[in-house]
Amino acid sequence: MKIKSLLLLAVMTFVIAVTSCSKKRADYVQYVPADAAYVMSLNVQSLLDKSGALDNQRLHDAMVESASQELSGRSLDMVKALIDDPAESGVELGSDIYFWMDDMRGGTGGIVLGLKDKGKFMSMLDAATEGGDKLTFTEQNGCDVASADEVAVAVGEGFALMRVGSDAGQAMESLKASLSADGESGFASTAAFREMSALKGDFGFMYSMKAILAEGGYQPELEEMLKQIPIDEVDVIAGLTFDKGKVEMDCAYCSDSKEWEEWVKKSSATVDKVSGKMMDYVGEDALGAMFFSTHGKEVMALLSQFPGYSEMFDQLGLPFDLKQLLSTIDGQVAIGVNSFSILPEVVLCAEVTSDDIMRTVNAQIGGTQVAEGKYAASVEMVPVYYGMEDGMFYASLSQSSREGVKKADPSFSDNPHAATAKGSYGYIGINVKSLMMLPQMEALRGEMPSQAFVMLQSIDYVELYGYELTKGKLVIHTNSEDNTLRMVTELIASNL
C-alpha cells in the first residue's frame, strides 16, 4: 500500500468523522487495548448538530474542491459520494469512532468504528487503494483480514478495525492481539473508559501517565519528586463539550490504585474549599481573580518528603523565601488584579494564624513602617504595601493600600461567577472581555493571525476550578448566542 493510499484512507476516515452520527457504545471498544497510551473518542452526531457543517455550503464546496485537486478516478468519486451522503461509507451512523496510540511517540496505534453495511465499506477500501497495492482479504475467525506496508485491517460483522505498526508483520500481530481481546480485557473494562463515558463530552480523551513518564526527559529534581507519587498508575481523562455561549472541558485523574487513593487522602489535609470570605477584597469586574484555601504547614510537611523540593523553590528566582511565606498561611487566600494602567493593581489577602508572616516578610524585603502594622517596600523597583488586619495578611501594589487594604465596592461577591468559586477546591477567573479593552491588547492584533484575534474577541470570561479533589473544569464563556462550534465552523468556512 503506497503512502498515497494511506493518506486517502485517512481522508476518508476524516470525511466519515464529520458526516456521521454518534452514540456511546462499548461493544467494540474492547478492541482498543487496555494499556493504550492515548485514546480519543468522537461523538460525531453531537459535533455535526452543533457545528452546522452539513448545512454549510461553503465548507461543502471547499471539501469537494480540495478532493478534486488531490484525487482522481474512483478515489475522487468515492470521496465526493461520502461528502454528499455519508451512508455510502457503510459506517454505522450511530456509533463513536475511537482512535488510539500504543505509546506517546505515536508510531503505532489504531482506529475502530461500527459498520452498518459491510459491502459498502469494503468498496470504499477498494477505492482507497486504487493505483497502489491492493488490500487482499482472507477470512480469519469470522473477519475479513488484510495487510500492506504498516497497516492491517479487519472487517467483521458490525465493526471495522485498523492497526498501524512499524511494518506489516507488526501491524498484523497487533491486529490479532486486538481481535482476541474481550470485554474483560480491553479498554472497555477499565476505569478510564468508565470515567471517559461519564464525562459525556463531544470529544473524549485519555492519557496514560505511565506512558508519558516512560518518555523521560524531565529535570532530575522533578523526576525524583514524581517517583514519590504513585502517578504512574493514573490516567488523565478529559471531556470537551461545545454548548451555546460556552465551551467546557472536564478533567479528572482516574486510577484503581490503592496507593493513589492513599496519596489523595493524604493530600486532602493540605486544602479546604473556598468559602468566599476573601472575595470582598477583589473587584467585581477584576481582570483576574484567584481563590483557594490551604494549610501552609501541612503543605510544606508534605513537600518535605520529596528529595530536591527545596532546590526547586530556589530555582524560581524569587526575591523572597516562598517556603517560609507559605508555611505561615492557614486558611482562605484571595489574589485579584483589579485594574491595569502603568502597573497592575494587584491585591493578595491570606488568613494566617499569627503575625509570624510579618516578621518573615520584613526580614526578607526590608519594609518600612508607614503606620501601625502597615509597611511599604520596593521589590525589584515595584512598590509593595502590606500589613496585618484582623488575622489577615495583605499585600498590594496599589498606593491606596498604603494605610490598609480596602474592600472593593462592588466586590467579586457580586460577580455572577462567584457562586462557582464558592465551594470549589480552588478557582481562577480571567475577565477576557475587559482585558481585550486595554490599550496594550491592541498590539496583539498585528502579532496574531486575524482568525485567532477574532476568536479571542468572542470570549467574555474564562474559569478554571476544581469541583472535587481529583476533578476540575475549564469553562470558556463567549458572547455568541449560537453554539460555539457553529461559530468556529462559520469562521473557518468564511476564510476558505
Helices and strands as residue ranges (DSSP letters): H 3-17, G 29-31, E 38-42, H 44-51, G 53-55, H 57-70, H 73-84, G 86-89, E 97-101, E 109-114, H 118-128, E 138-140, E 143-148, E 151-156, E 159-164, H 168-179, G 187-189, H 191-199, E 203-208, H 209-214, H 220-226, G 231-233, E 235-243, E 246-254, H 258-267, G 268-270, E 271-272, G 279-281, E 288-295, H 296-303, H 309-314, H 322-328, E 329-340, E 344-352, H 356-365, E 368-371, E 374-379, E 382-389, E 392-396, G 399-401, G 412-414, H 418-421, E 427-430, H 432-435, G 439-443, H 444-447, H 450-457, E 459-468, E 471-478, H 484-494
